């Protein structure tokens, strides 16, 4: 976590992520509905001014309590500010639905010039009156990254090449800057030759815990939640609660069976157990 700002008029959490060759800065924002809107804009502009560079992909998400389904003055002011940093709204559907109203007060803002191929959809969680969002940015999927091949063999080659270098160009110079530049150029030439870049491909693993039946049941749970949200039928609401409880128990059991199978099939059971514990703590 790279930063956190909190007071009575807004909360902003900033996180910087390095994914392959891409650098993301994700801002999670909450603006209270009764907060000072002018102060919110000034604070957000100050933060964006500090973070914005061409090499960083900024994404803003959260509950800003500005309905993007209406052309209000607050929406126009926020849009004007964000567009100056090439940030555009992606949510054009209701995110908070009740029996008497629907609004889009939760949003995700991205640079559509850097992220030209993306999809976004609503994901009713059943945990809140606000729907979650799922955004996928397709053009940022890197299947490989590069790293230098630094192993015992290449280190030995690097030392050997350094010992063969005469460094005559360095000792014949009188100017300190010229000496340094000459040394650095020679050193980097040997370094890049001895430690070449190598492509490393990401391994693609499907999460074996999430079986087909659980996926289908989870979708059915979301459909039930949408039905419950639009009706006051007590029988349906009780059925939904029972369904959620049973599905939760099924997921826990499936997860337990999956982990037990991994431990049983491993050669070093103690080590693999600790690996699972560390994975679950992330």
SULJOVEN-V710587 format. One record per backbone hydrogen bond with DSSP energy under -0.5 kcal/mol. CO is the residue of the C=O (numbers start at 1). NH is the residue of the N-H. E is the energy in kcal/mol with one decimal. If there is no record, write none. Layout:
# SULJOVEN-V710587
co:CO nh:NH e:E
co:CO nh:NH e:E
This chain:
# SULJOVEN-V710587
co:3 nh:14 e:-2.5
co:5 nh:12 e:-3.2
co:10 nh:7 e:-2.1
co:11 nh:30 e:-2.7
co:12 nh:5 e:-3.1
co:13 nh:28 e:-3.1
co:14 nh:2 e:-1.8
co:14 nh:3 e:-1.5
co:15 nh:26 e:-3.0
co:17 nh:19 e:-0.6
co:17 nh:24 e:-3.1
co:18 nh:20 e:-0.6
co:19 nh:22 e:-2.7
co:22 nh:19 e:-2.3
co:22 nh:24 e:-0.5
co:23 nh:57 e:-2.9
co:24 nh:17 e:-2.7
co:25 nh:27 e:-0.6
co:25 nh:59 e:-2.4
co:26 nh:15 e:-2.2
co:26 nh:28 e:-0.6
co:27 nh:29 e:-0.6
co:27 nh:61 e:-2.8
co:28 nh:13 e:-2.4
co:29 nh:63 e:-1.1
co:30 nh:11 e:-2.4
co:30 nh:32 e:-0.5
co:32 nh:35 e:-1.8
co:35 nh:37 e:-0.7
co:36 nh:40 e:-1.9
co:37 nh:41 e:-2.3
co:38 nh:42 e:-2.3
co:39 nh:43 e:-2.5
co:40 nh:44 e:-2.5
co:41 nh:45 e:-2.5
co:42 nh:46 e:-2.1
co:43 nh:47 e:-2.1
co:44 nh:48 e:-2.6
co:45 nh:49 e:-2.3
co:46 nh:50 e:-1.2
co:47 nh:51 e:-1.8
co:48 nh:52 e:-2.7
co:53 nh:56 e:-0.9
co:56 nh:58 e:-0.8
co:57 nh:25 e:-2.2
co:59 nh:27 e:-3.0
co:60 nh:109 e:-3.5
co:61 nh:29 e:-2.8
co:62 nh:64 e:-0.9
co:62 nh:107 e:-2.1
co:63 nh:31 e:-2.4
co:66 nh:68 e:-0.7
co:67 nh:70 e:-1.2
co:70 nh:72 e:-1.5
co:72 nh:76 e:-2.1
co:73 nh:77 e:-2.2
co:74 nh:78 e:-2.3
co:75 nh:79 e:-2.8
co:76 nh:80 e:-2.2
co:77 nh:81 e:-1.9
co:78 nh:82 e:-2.6
co:79 nh:83 e:-2.7
co:80 nh:84 e:-0.9
co:81 nh:84 e:-0.6
co:82 nh:85 e:-1.5
co:82 nh:87 e:-2.4
co:83 nh:86 e:-1.6
co:88 nh:110 e:-2.0
co:90 nh:92 e:-0.6
co:95 nh:131 e:-3.2
co:96 nh:103 e:-2.1
co:101 nh:98 e:-3.0
co:103 nh:95 e:-2.9
co:103 nh:96 e:-2.1
co:104 nh:68 e:-2.2
co:105 nh:64 e:-1.7
co:105 nh:65 e:-1.2
co:107 nh:62 e:-1.5
co:108 nh:90 e:-1.5
co:109 nh:60 e:-2.3
co:110 nh:88 e:-3.1
co:110 nh:112 e:-0.9
co:111 nh:115 e:-2.3
co:114 nh:116 e:-0.7
co:116 nh:118 e:-0.5
co:117 nh:138 e:-2.1
co:117 nh:139 e:-0.8
co:119 nh:136 e:-2.7
co:121 nh:134 e:-2.4
co:123 nh:132 e:-1.8
co:129 nh:97 e:-0.7
co:132 nh:123 e:-3.2
co:134 nh:121 e:-1.7
co:136 nh:119 e:-2.1
co:136 nh:138 e:-0.8
co:137 nh:140 e:-0.9
co:138 nh:141 e:-1.7
co:140 nh:142 e:-1.1
co:141 nh:143 e:-0.6
co:143 nh:202 e:-2.4
co:145 nh:200 e:-3.4
co:147 nh:198 e:-2.8
co:148 nh:150 e:-1.6
co:149 nh:151 e:-0.8
co:151 nh:155 e:-2.4
co:152 nh:156 e:-2.0
co:153 nh:157 e:-2.0
co:154 nh:158 e:-2.3
co:155 nh:159 e:-2.3
co:156 nh:160 e:-2.3
co:157 nh:161 e:-2.6
co:158 nh:162 e:-2.0
co:159 nh:163 e:-1.9
co:160 nh:164 e:-1.4
co:161 nh:165 e:-0.8
co:162 nh:165 e:-0.6
co:167 nh:170 e:-0.9
co:167 nh:171 e:-1.6
co:168 nh:172 e:-1.4
co:170 nh:173 e:-1.1
co:175 nh:179 e:-2.4
co:176 nh:180 e:-2.5
co:177 nh:181 e:-2.6
co:178 nh:182 e:-2.3
co:179 nh:183 e:-2.4
co:180 nh:184 e:-2.9
co:181 nh:185 e:-2.4
co:182 nh:186 e:-1.9
co:183 nh:187 e:-2.7
co:184 nh:188 e:-2.8
co:185 nh:189 e:-1.9
co:186 nh:190 e:-1.9
co:187 nh:191 e:-2.5
co:188 nh:192 e:-3.0
co:189 nh:193 e:-1.5
co:190 nh:194 e:-2.4
co:191 nh:195 e:-2.6
co:196 nh:149 e:-2.1
co:198 nh:147 e:-2.0
co:200 nh:145 e:-2.5
co:203 nh:205 e:-0.7
co:206 nh:208 e:-0.9
co:207 nh:210 e:-0.8
co:209 nh:211 e:-1.6
co:211 nh:215 e:-2.1
co:212 nh:216 e:-2.4
co:213 nh:217 e:-2.4
co:214 nh:218 e:-2.5
co:215 nh:219 e:-2.0
co:216 nh:220 e:-2.2
co:217 nh:221 e:-2.1
co:218 nh:222 e:-1.9
co:219 nh:223 e:-2.1
co:220 nh:224 e:-2.3
co:221 nh:225 e:-2.2
co:222 nh:226 e:-2.1
co:223 nh:227 e:-1.8
co:224 nh:228 e:-2.7
co:225 nh:229 e:-2.1
co:226 nh:230 e:-0.9
co:227 nh:230 e:-0.6
co:228 nh:231 e:-1.0
co:232 nh:234 e:-0.6
co:233 nh:237 e:-1.9
co:234 nh:238 e:-2.3
co:235 nh:239 e:-2.1
co:236 nh:240 e:-2.3
co:237 nh:241 e:-2.1
co:238 nh:242 e:-2.3
co:239 nh:243 e:-2.6
co:240 nh:244 e:-2.4
co:241 nh:245 e:-2.1
co:242 nh:246 e:-2.3
co:243 nh:247 e:-2.6
co:244 nh:248 e:-2.2
co:245 nh:249 e:-1.8
co:246 nh:250 e:-2.2
co:247 nh:251 e:-2.4
co:248 nh:252 e:-2.1
co:249 nh:253 e:-2.2
co:250 nh:254 e:-2.6
co:251 nh:255 e:-2.4
co:252 nh:256 e:-2.2
co:253 nh:257 e:-2.6
co:254 nh:258 e:-2.2
co:255 nh:259 e:-2.3
co:256 nh:260 e:-2.4
co:257 nh:261 e:-2.1
co:258 nh:262 e:-2.0
co:259 nh:263 e:-2.3
co:260 nh:264 e:-2.5
co:261 nh:265 e:-2.2
co:262 nh:266 e:-0.7
co:263 nh:266 e:-0.6
co:267 nh:269 e:-0.6
co:268 nh:272 e:-2.3
co:269 nh:273 e:-2.2
co:270 nh:274 e:-1.9
co:271 nh:275 e:-1.8
co:272 nh:276 e:-2.0
co:273 nh:277 e:-2.1
co:274 nh:278 e:-2.5
co:275 nh:279 e:-2.2
co:276 nh:280 e:-2.4
co:277 nh:281 e:-1.4
co:278 nh:282 e:-0.7
co:279 nh:282 e:-0.7
